[in-house]
């Protein structure tokens, strides 16, 4: 095995583990605040998340020099970035609001269908088709989510 690839593989595994763990932590903390603790402001919670992400990203880029600073080159690029930001923000707000009413397990089960619907909508919007194997391998995931959702909804109803 090549000694150069090995450290980068462990670094990548560490980053994925940190990302996965932080996602679970944020999800459980949001659920606790919105449902168990009675916090009634999911949009304010989203604002806190976005502010923290912005500040930490700025520190990582400007001070720690983890990646080079990039500038916006055109008005079109600015509008594309703004649209992406608004859609992402709406997604996070919707997710936070849903945590108030749904069990975390159900929220995560529904989220598991994202790759399938991403592939379908990418085809509908760009007419760029994935290999049939991609759609075929995602069908059992969606089927499993449908079955799990039925079990979860029966458990919590």
Residue, then its C-alpha position, 0 to 999 in steps of 0.5 A: x500500500x502506498x504510504x502517501x495515500x494512507x494518511x489522507x484516507x484516515x483524514x477523510x475517514x475522520x472528516x466523514x466521521x466528524x460530519x456524521x457525528x455533528x449531524x446526529x448531534x445537531x439533529x438530536x439537540x434540535x429535537x430536544x430544544x423544539x420538542x422536549x424543552x419547548x423552544x418555540x422558534x425554529x427559524x431563530x434556531x436556524x439563524x443561530x446555526x447559519x450564523x455559527x456556520x458563517x463565522x466558523x467558515x470565515x475563521x477556517x478560510x481567512x485565519x486558518x487558510x484551510x482553503x483559498x479565499x474566493x471572490x464572486x466574479x459576476x452578478x449571475x454567480x452572486x444570484x446563483x449562490x444566493x438562490x442556493x443559500x435561500x433554498x438551503x436555508x428553507x431546507x434547514x428551517x423546514x427540517x427544524x420545524x418538522x422535528x417539532x412534530x416527528x420522531x427523529x427516527x422517522x425524520x432520518x428514514x424519510x431523509x434516506x430517500x434523498x438520493x433516489x429523488x435527487x436522481x429522479x429530479x436531476x433527470x427531470x430538470x436537466x434530462x441527464x440520465x444516470x445509469x439504470x443501475x443507479x435507479x435500480x439500486x436505489x429502489x430497495x432503499x426507497x422500499x425499505x424506507x416505505x416499510x420502515x415509515x409504516x412501522x414507525x408511524x404505527x409505533x408513534x400513533 
